[in-house]
Amino acid sequence: MYRSHTNGELRATHINKEVTLSGWVQKIRDKGFMIWVDLRDRYGITQLIFDEERTPKEMMTLASQLGREFVIQATGTVIERESKNPNMPTGDIEILVSKLTILNKSLTPPFTIEDATDGGEDLRMKYRYLDIRRKPVRDNLVFRHKVTMAVRNYLSNLDFVEVETPYLIKSTPEGARDFVVPSRMNEGQFYALPQSPQTFKQLLMVGGMDKYFQIVKCFRDEDLRADRQPEFTQIDCEMAYIEQEDILNTFEGLTRHLLKEINGVEVDKFPRITYDEAMKTYGNDKPDIRFGMKFGELNEVAQHKDFNVFNSAELVVGIAVPGGNQYSRKEIDQLIDWIKRPQVGALGMVYVRCNDDGTYKSSVDKFYDQEDLAKWAHATGASNGDLICVLSGEKNKVRGQLSALRMELASRLGLRKSDEFAPLWVIDFPLLEWDEETNRYHAMHHPFTSPKSGQLDLLESNPGAVKANAYDLVLNGNEIGGGSIRIHDKETQSLMFDYLGFSEEEAKAQFGFLMDAFQYGAPPHGGIAFGLDRLVAILGGQETIRDFIAFPKNNAGRDVMIDAPAPIDKEQLKELHLQLNLKP
Ligand code: ASP
């Protein structure tokens, strides 16, 4: 028996008990005649004491040879601690050791294995197994487990069935590149790793499973942006014989359950806004509504004066920054520099100070009088003491820039509180999205999404205006879930592929199986997928998803611990019928 108790378990009630503990040596204090050791395992820390007068001599000697992260087993008596530590659950007691066994030695760890470590991110990733010994990392993994258990229980109670779908598949177009796997047995052929189980879950509906979910890995070979992982986890769901309303209600229920179960927070019915409203009001299809600062469009009240910058702009739009009139000239200049950075890309910013006496002072006083500025204040909802920030230019660009400014200012003002939760549905997404690179329309969600009824005719005349039965669940400025009601008949699906530029042969080669299935009584169906990593991070009140993944990849998509990706040897390449043409 390695242990009778864990290191988080013993209390004053155990005093005089004989116990055996195992774990890692976190800290040693060696006074010669007395040695204290903090012993750690997943459950906590217990203090061991070796005392010249009471501990056998050879055990004393052994204890003096311990080093950090040695794995040991200690048997002894629980005694009352002389100086108690109220900050530790086991702080009332210590173990007077009578027998010590070194189970394994350890090299000196490259960083301290404590809550606040001296190890930088790279080092911690290289030795992730040591990092996981630290409580904050371990707690995050346990937290993730709690969330996935709550998801499984909730959905299972609603009769959802978790079904596994394959990882070695054919490409599913979800907008990213596929990771591909060469097939040894089929020369020149490749599997693709799923970007999501989209087509399989639809086939499960054709197969009559009715309510499916899966906590599943998905793979997308995208250019890596900060805090994206090439492999990530979805809570993937699909239902048959449902309408959009059923999906929204079911998964609002799941989200509400998680907020209650995990965070103890009760939320009212989630607001719903259309994609168009979201873009108009927040410049963003995943608005953070924990705070206001809604956009006020100013074209009507700011154009047709002599200020040409505004007159020539497609959109003039502003936000009121609460209390912003306190900003000094220097601070405002810094803000202007901030939005001019290439990442945001604004050309400049007009601002209006809303003084406490109800007067205004703007950076464009030459063109606008008090009456004009009062209209701006009205449109942006500004009060005395606020600062109105105004941007202008091409509609989509300006919305993006003002949205970035809105989020930045909210962060600076402390309005993005991690313990506040403001979920909402964004609905009625466009079916198609214009792609500058390829100069054509792409499916905004994916090609299996159904257009709103009666809008199919618009596809020819005004494709950008067609709305889809597609929805996103947004939490605190993050898209945590997205889905759609699907096309379930072959004709519409073929039409869609045709519209998206697939020739009949291509569509048949890639998705013939799905269109075949649709001919055998496919029920109406739809679904949603949640990004589990992000969801867990938000519920955990933290920013980075990496902190909630046991073995994450770094920003360059590398696993620096196992050193992947890595070359494979010639033999293996040959077996896979691959040849590398690397430049010397
Ligand atoms: N497969 C979609 C995605 O990964 C989700 C869905 O439509 O259910 O975004």
Boltz pocket constraint, residues with backbone or C-beta under 6 A from the ligand:
constraints:
  - pocket:
      binder: B
      contacts: [[A, 174], [A, 195], [A, 196], [A, 197], [A, 198], [A, 237], [A, 482], [A, 483], [A, 484], [A, 527], [A, 528], [A, 529]]
      max_distance: 6.0
